Amino acid sequence: MPELDKEGYLVNPSDWTEDLARDMAHRENIDLTAEHWTVIRFMRAYQEQHQISPDARFAIWELTKAHGAGRNRLFELFPYGYVQQACKIAGMRRPRIWSTG
């Protein structure tokens, strides 16, 4: 298991793998679906391109584009929140300041 901070976020996001995401999702009681993977892969690509974690509204737009889902769907997929669960599972560091979209 890669090093995690005291809240369970990866210390080094480059340690992330899809297997690690599955393990972290399991710890959060989430069974990853195609919609989850759309969000997670989008977040990883955005982080790679912009060197910053994407705001929830960008993940919502991607989820809507790919699956026709709306804003509430993101929070159904990650019921304890975008930062608390999606960012953790996607291997992001915990953001200091965050807008939930």
C-alpha positions in Angstrom: 0.0 0.0 0.0 1.4 3.4 -0.9 1.9 6.0 1.8 -1.3 7.8 2.8 -1.7 10.9 4.9 -3.6 10.9 8.2 -6.9 11.4 6.4 -6.3 8.6 3.9 -5.3 10.5 0.8 -2.2 9.5 -1.2 0.9 11.4 -0.3 2.3 10.9 -3.8 -0.5 10.9 -6.5 1.9 9.2 -8.9 1.6 6.0 -6.8 -2.1 5.6 -7.9 -3.2 2.6 -9.8 -6.6 1.3 -10.8 -6.1 -1.6 -8.4 -5.5 0.9 -5.6 -8.6 2.8 -6.6 -10.6 -0.4 -6.3 -9.1 -1.1 -2.9 -9.8 2.5 -1.7 -13.4 2.3 -3.1 -13.9 -1.0 -1.2 -12.8 0.8 2.0 -15.4 3.5 1.3 -18.1 0.8 0.7 -18.3 1.8 -3.0 -18.6 -0.8 -5.8 -17.1 1.0 -8.8 -19.3 1.2 -11.9 -18.7 2.7 -15.4 -20.0 6.0 -14.1 -17.5 6.0 -11.2 -14.7 5.2 -13.7 -15.7 8.0 -15.9 -15.3 10.5 -13.1 -12.1 8.9 -11.8 -10.4 8.7 -15.2 -11.5 12.3 -16.0 -10.0 13.5 -12.7 -6.7 11.7 -13.3 -6.5 13.1 -16.9 -7.3 16.6 -15.7 -4.7 16.4 -12.9 -2.1 15.3 -15.4 -2.9 18.1 -17.9 -3.4 21.0 -15.4 -1.3 19.9 -12.4 -4.3 20.6 -10.2 -7.3 18.6 -9.1 -10.5 19.3 -11.0 -13.3 21.2 -9.3 -16.5 19.1 -8.9 -18.4 21.1 -11.5 -15.9 19.8 -14.2 -16.5 16.2 -13.1 -20.2 16.8 -13.2 -19.9 18.1 -16.8 -17.9 15.0 -17.8 -20.4 12.7 -16.1 -23.3 14.5 -17.9 -21.5 14.3 -21.3 -20.7 10.6 -20.9 -23.8 9.3 -19.2 -26.5 11.9 -19.4 -26.3 12.2 -15.6 -26.9 15.4 -13.7 -25.4 17.1 -10.7 -27.0 14.9 -8.2 -25.6 11.8 -9.8 -22.1 12.7 -8.7 -23.2 12.9 -5.1 -25.1 9.6 -5.5 -22.0 7.9 -6.7 -19.9 9.4 -3.9 -22.4 9.9 -1.1 -19.8 11.2 1.4 -18.7 13.9 -1.0 -16.5 14.6 -3.9 -13.5 15.6 -1.8 -14.0 12.9 0.8 -14.5 10.0 -1.6 -13.9 10.8 -5.3 -10.6 12.7 -4.7 -9.4 10.0 -2.4 -10.3 7.1 -4.7 -8.8 9.0 -7.7 -5.5 9.4 -5.9 -5.7 13.2 -5.5 -4.2 15.0 -2.6 -6.8 16.6 -0.3 -7.5 20.1 -1.7 -6.9 23.0 0.7 -9.8 25.1 -0.8 -12.6 23.5 -2.7 -15.8 24.4 -4.4 -18.3 21.5 -4.7 -19.6 22.9 -7.9 
